[in-house]
């Protein structure tokens, strides 16, 4: 499955990476905090700015909120 030519997949570092650093969280911390199926690779891609599906973005958001003990919105984690 390929993305259309006009869709950029690599969007550069995302705010989620900064938020995780502020809370002292690593990729494994989000995986452990999640009650849903997420992987370290999903979290790493989120931080690096690889375009994720809305479903995966939501899973990452819920995992970060659980691990950090705060309520962030998707707009706080991703700028795409």
The first five atom37 places (N, CA, C, CB, O) and aatype in JSON, in Angstrom:
{
  "aatype": [20, 20, 20, 20, 20, 20, 20, 20, 20, 20, 20, 20, 20, 20, 20, 20, 20, 20, 20, 20, 20, 20, 20, 20, 20, 20, 20, 20, 20, 20, 20, 20, 20, 20, 20, 20, 20, 20, 20, 20, 20, 20, 20, 20, 20, 20, 20, 20, 20, 20, 20, 20, 20, 20, 20, 20, 20, 20, 20, 20, 20, 20, 20, 20, 20, 20, 20, 20, 20, 20, 20, 20, 20, 20, 20, 20, 20, 20, 20, 20],
  "atom_mask": [
    [1, 1, 1, 1, 1],
    [1, 1, 1, 1, 1],
    [1, 1, 1, 1, 1],
    [1, 1, 1, 1, 1],
    [1, 1, 1, 1, 1],
    [1, 1, 1, 1, 1],
    [1, 1, 1, 1, 1],
    [1, 1, 1, 1, 1],
    [1, 1, 1, 1, 1],
    [1, 1, 1, 1, 1],
    [1, 1, 1, 1, 1],
    [1, 1, 1, 1, 1],
    [1, 1, 1, 1, 1],
    [1, 1, 1, 1, 1],
    [1, 1, 1, 1, 1],
    [1, 1, 1, 1, 1],
    [1, 1, 1, 1, 1],
    [1, 1, 1, 1, 1],
    [1, 1, 1, 1, 1],
    [1, 1, 1, 1, 1],
    [1, 1, 1, 1, 1],
    [1, 1, 1, 1, 1],
    [1, 1, 1, 1, 1],
    [1, 1, 1, 1, 1],
    [1, 1, 1, 1, 1],
    [1, 1, 1, 1, 1],
    [1, 1, 1, 1, 1],
    [1, 1, 1, 1, 1],
    [1, 1, 1, 1, 1],
    [1, 1, 1, 1, 1],
    [1, 1, 1, 1, 1],
    [1, 1, 1, 1, 1],
    [1, 1, 1, 1, 1],
    [1, 1, 1, 1, 1],
    [1, 1, 1, 1, 1],
    [1, 1, 1, 1, 1],
    [1, 1, 1, 1, 1],
    [1, 1, 1, 1, 1],
    [1, 1, 1, 1, 1],
    [1, 1, 1, 1, 1],
    [1, 1, 1, 1, 1],
    [1, 1, 1, 1, 1],
    [1, 1, 1, 1, 1],
    [1, 1, 1, 1, 1],
    [1, 1, 1, 1, 1],
    [1, 1, 1, 1, 1],
    [1, 1, 1, 1, 1],
    [1, 1, 1, 1, 1],
    [1, 1, 1, 1, 1],
    [1, 1, 1, 1, 1],
    [1, 1, 1, 1, 1],
    [1, 1, 1, 1, 1],
    [1, 1, 1, 1, 1],
    [1, 1, 1, 1, 1],
    [1, 1, 1, 1, 1],
    [1, 1, 1, 1, 1],
    [1, 1, 1, 1, 1],
    [1, 1, 1, 1, 1],
    [1, 1, 1, 1, 1],
    [1, 1, 1, 1, 1],
    [1, 1, 1, 1, 1],
    [1, 1, 1, 1, 1],
    [1, 1, 1, 1, 1],
    [1, 1, 1, 1, 1],
    [1, 1, 1, 1, 1],
    [1, 1, 1, 1, 1],
    [1, 1, 1, 1, 1],
    [1, 1, 1, 1, 1],
    [1, 1, 1, 1, 1],
    [1, 1, 1, 1, 1],
    [1, 1, 1, 1, 1],
    [1, 1, 1, 1, 1],
    [1, 1, 1, 1, 1],
    [1, 1, 1, 1, 1],
    [1, 1, 1, 1, 1],
    [1, 1, 1, 1, 1],
    [1, 1, 1, 1, 1],
    [1, 1, 1, 1, 1],
    [1, 1, 1, 1, 1],
    [1, 1, 1, 1, 1]
  ],
  "atom_positions": [
    [[0.84, -1.18, 0.0], [0.0, 0.0, 0.0], [0.89, 1.24, 0.0], [-0.96, 0.0, 1.22], [1.72, 1.41, 0.89]],
    [[0.71, 2.08, -0.95], [1.54, 3.27, -1.09], [0.7, 4.52, -0.89], [2.22, 3.3, -2.47], [-0.48, 4.56, -1.25]],
    [[1.31, 5.51, -0.32], [0.63, 6.8, -0.15], [0.63, 7.54, -1.48], [1.31, 7.65, 0.96], [1.54, 7.38, -2.29]],
    [[-0.37, 8.35, -1.7], [-0.37, 9.18, -2.91], [0.87, 10.06, -2.94], [-1.64, 10.05, -2.99], [1.44, 10.39, -1.89]],
    [[1.29, 10.45, -4.13], [2.52, 11.23, -4.29], [2.51, 12.55, -3.54], [2.77, 11.48, -5.74], [3.57, 13.06, -3.18]],
    [[1.34, 13.12, -3.31], [1.29, 14.43, -2.67], [1.2, 14.36, -1.15], [0.11, 15.2, -3.2], [1.05, 15.4, -0.5]],
    [[1.29, 13.18, -0.55], [1.21, 13.04, 0.9], [2.61, 12.8, 1.45], [0.25, 11.88, 1.3], [3.28, 11.83, 1.09]],
    [[3.05, 13.69, 2.32], [4.36, 13.56, 2.96], [4.22, 12.63, 4.16], [4.92, 14.96, 3.41], [3.36, 12.84, 5.02]],
    [[5.06, 11.59, 4.23], [4.97, 10.62, 5.32], [5.9, 10.94, 6.47], [5.27, 9.25, 4.8], [5.57, 10.66, 7.62]],
    [[7.05, 11.53, 6.19], [8.0, 11.87, 7.24], [7.89, 13.35, 7.54], [9.45, 11.48, 6.84], [8.22, 14.19, 6.69]],
    [[7.43, 13.67, 8.74], [7.09, 15.05, 9.06], [8.0, 15.68, 10.12], [5.68, 15.12, 9.53], [7.69, 16.75, 10.64]],
    [[9.09, 15.04, 10.44], [10.03, 15.59, 11.4], [9.59, 15.37, 12.84], [10.22, 17.07, 11.15], [8.46, 14.94, 13.08]],
    [[10.46, 15.65, 13.78], [10.17, 15.42, 15.19], [8.84, 16.06, 15.6], [11.3, 15.95, 16.07], [8.53, 17.19, 15.21]],
    [[8.09, 15.33, 16.4], [6.78, 15.77, 16.83], [6.81, 16.18, 18.32], [5.74, 14.66, 16.6], [7.71, 15.77, 19.05]],
    [[5.83, 16.97, 18.74], [5.77, 17.4, 20.14], [5.71, 16.26, 21.15], [4.58, 18.29, 20.34], [6.1, 16.43, 22.3]],
    [[5.23, 15.09, 20.73], [5.17, 13.96, 21.66], [6.55, 13.62, 22.22], [4.57, 12.73, 20.97], [6.67, 13.23, 23.38]],
    [[7.59, 13.77, 21.41], [8.95, 13.46, 21.87], [9.35, 14.39, 23.01], [9.96, 13.58, 20.7], [9.95, 13.96, 23.99]],
    [[9.03, 15.67, 22.87], [9.34, 16.64, 23.94], [8.52, 16.34, 25.2], [9.06, 18.09, 23.45], [9.05, 16.41, 26.3]],
    [[7.25, 16.02, 25.03], [6.39, 15.73, 26.19], [6.88, 14.49, 26.93], [4.93, 15.53, 25.74], [6.89, 14.46, 28.16]],
    [[7.28, 13.48, 26.18], [7.81, 12.27, 26.83], [9.08, 12.6, 27.61], [8.09, 11.17, 25.78], [9.26, 12.11, 28.73]],
    [[9.96, 13.41, 27.04], [11.2, 13.8, 27.72], [10.88, 14.59, 28.99], [12.1, 14.62, 26.78], [11.52, 14.38, 30.02]],
    [[9.91, 15.5, 28.91], [9.54, 16.3, 30.09], [9.05, 15.42, 31.24], [8.45, 17.31, 29.72], [9.29, 15.73, 32.4]],
    [[8.38, 14.32, 30.9], [7.87, 13.4, 31.93], [8.84, 12.27, 32.24], [6.54, 12.82, 31.49], [8.54, 11.41, 33.06]],
    [[10.0, 12.27, 31.59], [10.99, 11.22, 31.83], [10.53, 9.86, 31.34], [11.31, 11.15, 33.3], [10.88, 8.83, 31.92]],
    [[9.75, 9.85, 30.25], [9.21, 8.59, 29.72], [10.0, 8.11, 28.51], [7.74, 8.77, 29.35], [10.48, 8.9, 27.7]],
    [[10.13, 6.8, 28.41], [10.76, 6.17, 27.26], [9.68, 5.41, 26.49], [11.93, 5.21, 27.7], [8.56, 5.25, 26.98]],
    [[10.01, 4.94, 25.3], [9.01, 4.26, 24.48], [8.39, 3.07, 25.21], [9.63, 3.78, 23.17], [7.18, 2.85, 25.13]],
    [[9.21, 2.32, 25.91], [8.7, 1.17, 26.66], [7.72, 1.54, 27.75], [9.84, 0.41, 27.26], [6.83, 0.75, 28.07]],
    [[7.87, 2.72, 28.33], [6.95, 3.17, 29.37], [5.54, 3.34, 28.81], [7.43, 4.49, 29.99], [4.56, 3.02, 29.48]],
    [[5.42, 3.85, 27.59], [4.11, 4.01, 26.97], [3.52, 2.65, 26.61], [4.21, 4.89, 25.71], [2.31, 2.44, 26.77]],
    [[4.35, 1.74, 26.14], [3.87, 0.4, 25.8], [3.32, -0.28, 27.06], [5.0, -0.44, 25.16], [2.26, -0.9, 27.01]],
    [[4.04, -0.17, 28.16], [3.61, -0.8, 29.42], [2.36, -0.14, 29.98], [4.73, -0.73, 30.44], [1.51, -0.82, 30.56]],
    [[2.22, 1.17, 29.81], [1.07, 1.89, 30.36], [-0.2, 1.64, 29.55], [1.37, 3.38, 30.41], [-1.3, 1.82, 30.06]],
    [[-0.04, 1.24, 28.32], [-1.2, 1.07, 27.43], [-1.97, -0.2, 27.75], [-0.75, 1.06, 25.98], [-1.39, -1.25, 28.03]],
    [[-3.3, -0.08, 27.69], [-4.15, -1.26, 27.83], [-4.51, -1.8, 26.45], [-5.44, -0.91, 28.63], [-5.19, -2.83, 26.33]],
    [[-4.06, -1.12, 25.4], [-4.32, -1.51, 24.03], [-3.03, -2.03, 23.41], [-4.89, -0.33, 23.2], [-1.95, -1.91, 24.0]],
    [[-3.15, -2.61, 22.24], [-1.96, -3.12, 21.57], [-1.2, -1.98, 20.89], [-2.34, -4.22, 20.54], [-1.63, -1.47, 19.85]],
    [[-0.09, -1.58, 21.49], [0.84, -0.67, 20.82], [2.23, -1.27, 20.99], [0.76, 0.8, 21.41], [2.48, -2.04, 21.91]],
    [[3.12, -0.9, 20.09], [4.48, -1.42, 20.13], [5.47, -0.27, 20.29], [4.79, -2.24, 18.86], [5.14, 0.89, 20.09]],
    [[6.67, -0.64, 20.66], [7.74, 0.36, 20.76], [7.95, 1.04, 19.4], [9.05, -0.3, 21.24], [8.23, 2.24, 19.34]],
    [[7.82, 0.27, 18.33], [8.02, 0.8, 16.99], [6.97, 1.87, 16.68], [7.95, -0.33, 15.95], [7.3, 2.89, 16.06]],
    [[5.72, 1.67, 17.09], [4.67, 2.68, 16.88], [5.03, 3.97, 17.59], [3.31, 2.15, 17.38], [4.89, 5.06, 17.03]],
    [[5.48, 3.85, 18.84], [5.83, 5.03, 19.62], [7.03, 5.74, 19.01], [6.12, 4.64, 21.08], [7.06, 6.96, 18.92]],
    [[8.03, 4.97, 18.59], [9.22, 5.56, 17.97], [8.84, 6.31, 16.69], [10.26, 4.47, 17.66], [9.35, 7.4, 16.43]],
    [[7.97, 5.72, 15.89], [7.53, 6.38, 14.66], [6.76, 7.66, 14.98], [6.67, 5.44, 13.82], [6.89, 8.65, 14.26]],
    [[5.97, 7.63, 16.03], [5.23, 8.83, 16.43], [6.19, 9.96, 16.78], [4.31, 8.53, 17.64], [5.99, 11.11, 16.37]],
    [[7.23, 9.64, 17.53], [8.2, 10.66, 17.95], [9.0, 11.21, 16.78], [9.16, 10.07, 18.99], [9.3, 12.41, 16.73]],
    [[9.34, 10.36, 15.83], [10.16, 10.77, 14.69], [9.37, 11.53, 13.64], [10.8, 9.56, 14.06], [9.95, 12.17, 12.76]],
    [[8.05, 11.46, 13.72], [7.24, 12.19, 12.76], [6.77, 11.39, 11.57], [7.99, 13.35, 12.28], [6.4, 11.95, 10.54]],
    [[6.79, 10.09, 11.7], [6.22, 9.25, 10.64], [4.7, 9.36, 10.73], [6.71, 7.74, 10.77], [4.13, 9.19, 11.81]],
    [[4.05, 9.62, 9.62], [2.6, 9.79, 9.63], [1.92, 8.5, 10.1], [2.08, 10.2, 8.23], [2.17, 7.43, 9.55]],
    [[1.07, 8.62, 11.11], [0.35, 7.48, 11.66], [-1.14, 7.59, 11.35], [0.57, 7.38, 13.18], [-1.65, 8.68, 11.09]],
    [[-1.81, 6.46, 11.38], [-3.26, 6.48, 11.18], [-3.92, 7.13, 12.4], [-3.82, 5.03, 10.95], [-3.34, 7.12, 13.49]],
    [[-5.09, 7.69, 12.23], [-5.8, 8.28, 13.37], [-6.0, 7.28, 14.52], [-7.15, 8.83, 12.92], [-5.95, 7.66, 15.69]],
    [[-6.24, 6.01, 14.18], [-6.43, 5.0, 15.22], [-5.17, 4.81, 16.07], [-6.85, 3.66, 14.58], [-5.24, 4.73, 17.29]],
    [[-4.02, 4.73, 15.41], [-2.76, 4.56, 16.13], [-2.44, 5.83, 16.93], [-1.59, 4.23, 15.15], [-1.95, 5.75, 18.06]],
    [[-2.71, 7.0, 16.35], [-2.5, 8.26, 17.08], [-3.3, 8.25, 18.38], [-2.9, 9.47, 16.21], [-2.79, 8.65, 19.43]],
    [[-4.54, 7.81, 18.31], [-5.39, 7.78, 19.5], [-4.87, 6.81, 20.55], [-6.82, 7.4, 19.11], [-4.92, 7.1, 21.75]],
    [[-4.37, 5.66, 20.11], [-3.79, 4.7, 21.05], [-2.57, 5.29, 21.75], [-3.4, 3.4, 20.33], [-2.4, 5.13, 22.96]],
    [[-1.72, 5.98, 20.99], [-0.52, 6.61, 21.55], [-0.94, 7.71, 22.54], [0.37, 7.2, 20.42], [-0.35, 7.83, 23.61]],
    [[-1.94, 8.49, 22.18], [-2.44, 9.54, 23.06], [-2.91, 8.96, 24.38], [-3.59, 10.31, 22.38], [-2.53, 9.46, 25.44]],
    [[-3.72, 7.92, 24.34], [-4.23, 7.33, 25.58], [-3.09, 6.75, 26.43], [-5.26, 6.22, 25.26], [-3.12, 6.85, 27.65]],
    [[-2.11, 6.15, 25.78], [-0.97, 5.6, 26.51], [-0.16, 6.71, 27.19], [-0.06, 4.79, 25.56], [0.25, 6.57, 28.34]],
    [[0.06, 7.82, 26.47], [0.8, 8.94, 27.06], [0.03, 9.53, 28.23], [1.08, 10.02, 26.0], [0.61, 9.82, 29.28]],
    [[-1.27, 9.72, 28.06], [-2.07, 10.27, 29.15], [-2.01, 9.37, 30.39], [-3.53, 10.44, 28.7], [-1.91, 9.86, 31.51]],
    [[-2.06, 8.06, 30.18], [-1.98, 7.11, 31.29], [-0.61, 7.17, 31.96], [-2.27, 5.67, 30.8], [-0.51, 7.24, 33.19]],
    [[0.45, 7.15, 31.16], [1.81, 7.13, 31.71], [2.18, 8.45, 32.38], [2.81, 6.83, 30.6], [2.88, 8.45, 33.4]],
    [[1.72, 9.57, 31.82], [2.08, 10.88, 32.35], [1.15, 11.34, 33.45], [2.09, 11.91, 31.23], [1.49, 12.23, 34.23]],
    [[-0.04, 10.75, 33.53], [-1.01, 11.17, 34.53], [-1.61, 12.53, 34.21], [-0.36, 11.22, 35.89], [-2.05, 13.25, 35.11]],
    [[-1.64, 12.89, 32.93], [-2.2, 14.16, 32.48], [-3.16, 13.88, 31.34], [-1.08, 15.16, 32.03], [-3.23, 12.77, 30.82]],
    [[-3.9, 14.91, 30.95], [-4.83, 14.77, 29.83], [-4.4, 15.67, 28.68], [-6.27, 15.12, 30.28], [-4.71, 16.86, 28.65]],
    [[-3.7, 15.09, 27.73], [-3.29, 15.81, 26.53], [-4.31, 15.53, 25.43], [-1.85, 15.38, 26.09], [-5.06, 14.55, 25.48]],
    [[-4.33, 16.4, 24.43], [-5.15, 16.21, 23.23], [-4.24, 15.83, 22.08], [-5.97, 17.49, 22.9], [-3.03, 16.03, 22.16]],
    [[-4.8, 15.29, 21.01], [-4.0, 14.92, 19.85], [-3.18, 16.09, 19.32], [-4.9, 14.38, 18.74], [-2.04, 15.93, 18.89]],
    [[-3.78, 17.3, 19.37], [-3.07, 18.48, 18.88], [-1.82, 18.79, 19.71], [-4.0, 19.68, 18.89], [-0.91, 19.46, 19.22]],
    [[-1.77, 18.3, 20.95], [-0.6, 18.5, 21.8], [0.54, 17.57, 21.4], [-0.96, 18.28, 23.27], [1.71, 17.86, 21.67]],
    [[0.22, 16.45, 20.77], [1.21, 15.43, 20.44], [1.73, 15.5, 19.03], [0.64, 14.09, 20.67], [2.9, 15.23, 18.77]],
    [[0.85, 15.87, 18.09], [1.2, 15.85, 16.68], [0.86, 17.17, 16.04], [0.49, 14.7, 15.96], [-0.16, 17.78, 16.37]],
    [[1.69, 17.64, 15.11], [1.36, 18.88, 14.4], [1.13, 18.61, 12.92], [2.48, 19.92, 14.57], [1.64, 19.32, 12.06]],
    [[0.36, 17.57, 12.66], [-0.09, 17.28, 11.3], [-1.51, 16.81, 11.34], [0.8, 16.22, 10.62], [-2.09, 16.51, 10.3]]
  ]
}
